[in-house]
Amino acid sequence: MASKQAISSLYRRCLKLSLDWAVHRYIWRGQALYIRSLFEANKDVREPRQQRILFEEAEALLEKWKHPEPYIPPTAPGGSKFERNIPAPILDRTY
């Protein structure tokens, strides 16, 4: 049986992946609502075998739709502005 934590992680990864493909936030919001409706439609599945199948199908779809160049915020590691204009280190020197 898939745990609540695994399902939550899958949901967040789906939202982040859709955000990589969306150009504008208002477009992404519609996609987010659609993803939410898919998860809500399957929330009453109690059979462990069926849950596992749904989970594996969702994982396969995530891998299939993975963006070749995911969005990276400019100031995050790997971003275009990462570590630009770093403040000079403060040196404690006594003369």
N, C-alpha and C positions, 0 to 999 in steps of 0.2 A: 504494500500500500504506500502510495506517495504521501509524504508528510506535508503538513501545512507549510512548513518552511520551504520545502522544495517547490510547492505550488506557487508560493509567494515569489520566490526567486524566478521561477519561470515567467510569471506575470510581469515582473519588473523588466526582465530581459526582453520580453516581447515589446513592451512599451519603449524601451531604449532603442531597440532595433527599428521600430517604426519611426522613431524620431530621427534616426539616421537618414531615412528615405524621404521624410517630409521636408518641403522647402520652407513652409511657413507654419507657425504654431496653430493657426486656425484650421489648417488642413490636417495637422497631426491630431487635433482634438477629436475630429470625426473618426479617425483611425483608432484612437484610444477608446472611444465609446464602442466601436465595433469589437475590438479585442475584449473589452469588459463583458460585452453581451455573449461572446463565445465562452468565456470562463463561467459566467452566470448560468448558461444553458447546461453546463456539465457539472454544476456543483452538487447535484443530488445523486451522482453516481456513487454507489457504495461498494460495488463488487471490486475487490482488489485487482483481479485480472483485467477488467475493463479500465480501471484507473491507470494501470501500468501501460496499457495499449494507448490510451489517450495521451499520457505523458510522453511516451516515446514518439508518437506522431507529432506532437508539438515540438519536441526537441529536433526532429528531422526537418520540420518546416523552418525552425530557426536557423539551422545550418544551411538550408537551401537558400533562404532569403537574406543571408548575411551580406552586409554591404561591403564592397571591395575597399572602400575608403571611408570608414566610419568617421563621424564628426568628433573632433577633439577640440575642446575649448582652447583658445589661444594661449592662456597662461598655465595650462596643465602640462605635465611632462609629455613631450612629444609635440606640443603645440608650437605655433610659429613665434610666439613671444615668450616662451619659457626661459626663465633666467636672464631676461634682458634687463639691463639697468639695475643690476644687483647693488644694493647699498655697500659702500666700502666697509671692510671690517674695522672694528674699533680695536685699536692696539693700545694696550695698557703699558706705557713706558714711563718710567720715572727717570728724570735727569737730575 
